[in-house]
């Protein structure tokens, strides 16, 4: 009799705990992550608040930009962002898509396209197009932050056949 009551109580606890456990919804979480990334892109495009821009990276993030040394950690990334924003004619914008999640829902990847503008060596504005992959991590505060940010040039068009 005691055993059956104990089993019934244990089963009740399991049912109660499993009903209240949050379930990972990739569609909803993907939408939330794309919105967060769009907010980050808007902050970076505005170029006014370095701390807000940097807040979207994890404390141990790594940024790998074309032709630049690797920036690892918030201090190095902050210096990279500050230098970029001070460059004459600098501007950046991007749009991310194709969110993918790890099986446990704690990591995500996104691909994006970007455009960076700056003043070229001859003093005229130039635009650099790029493509990127970001790896995001769900932090203990419930916020997604970028842990790895890497971009490069898109492929060049093949020469025309004549």
N, C-alpha and C positions, 0 to 999 in steps of 0.2 A: 504494500500500500504506500509506504513512504517513497519507494522508488518510482512508482507511477506519478505521484504528486511532484516529485523532484523533476522528472522528465517533462511533465506538463508545464511546470514553471520555467524550465530551461527553454522549451519550445516557444513559450510565450515571449521570453526575453529575445530570442532570436528573431521572431516575427516582428516584434516592436522595433528592434534595432535595424532590421533590414528595410522596414517601411520608411524609417526616418533618414536613412542614409542617402546623401545626395547622389544622383546618377549623372554621369558625364553625358552631355548632349553635344555631339560634335557640331551640329548645325548651329545651335544657339551660341556655343562657345566660339565657333568660327566667325559668326557675325559680330560678337563682342570684341574679338581680337582685331578684326578688320576695322572696326570703329575706333579702337584704341590706336591702331597704327595711323589711321586718317587724322586723328587728333595730333599725334606726334608730327606727322608731315606738315600739318597746318602751323604748328608751333615753330618747326624748323624753317618753314617758308617765310614766316613773319620775321624770324631772325632777331628777336628783341630780348628774349629771356633765356640766357644760357642755362640757368639752373633747371628750368622747365624742360628744355630740350634734353639735357643730360639725364633727367629723372626717368626717362623711358628706357635707359639701359640698366642692366644689373650691375651691382658693385664690382663684379669680376668680369664684366663684358670685355670682348675683344672686337676691335674694329680694324678691318683690313681694307684700306682704300687703295686704288691703283696708284702706283708710283710713290707711295708713302710708307714710312715705317709702321709696323703694327702698333696700334694704340691699345694698351691693355690696362684695364682698371679705370675707375671714374676720374682720377686725377689726370691721367694721360688723355682720356677721351674729352674731358673738359678743355684741356689745352688745345686739342685738335679742333674742337668746335669753336673756341674763341678765335683761334688763328683763321679759321675758315670764314667766320662772320666779319673779320676785319679786312679780308682780301677785297680789293676794289672791284665793285660790280658783282659781288658774290650773291648768288641766290640758288636755292635748291627746292625741288619738288619731286614727289614720287607717288606712285599708286601701286599698292600691293594686291595680290590675288592668290588663288590656289593655296589655301590653308590646309596643311596636313598635320595630324596629331600623332604623338606616340600612343601606344596602346593604353597607358595609364592616364593620358590626358594632361600630363604635367609639362610636356614640351610640345612646341609647334614649329612648323617651318612655313615660310611664305616666300614667294617669288615676287619681284617687283620690277618696274621700269622706272628710270629716274632721268631727270635733266638738271644739270648744274650750269649756271651762267657765271661768268666772270669777265673781267677785262683782260684781253689777250696782250701778248708782248708788244703788239703794235698800237695799243691803246684803244682798239675797237672791241666791242662786246663779242664774246664767243659763247657758244652753247655746246656742252658735252653731254651726250646721251649715254646712258648706262643701263645695266641690268644687275639685279642683286638677289641674294638669298639671305634671309634672316632666320635665326633660330631664337625662339622665344621660350621663356621659362615662366611657369606660374609660380609666383613668389608666395611666401607665407602670409602676406597681407591680402592675398586674393587677386593681386594685380599681375597682369602679364607684363614682362619686361624683356627687352632684347638682350640676349646673351652673346650672340655672334652676329656680326653685321659685316658682310663682305660684298663688294661690287666690282664690276669690271666693265670694259667696253663691249658693246654689242658687236657681232660679226660685221665685217665690212662687206659691201655688196661685191659679188664677183665681177670681174671685168666683162664688159659686153663682148660677145663673139662678133667678129666682123667678117 
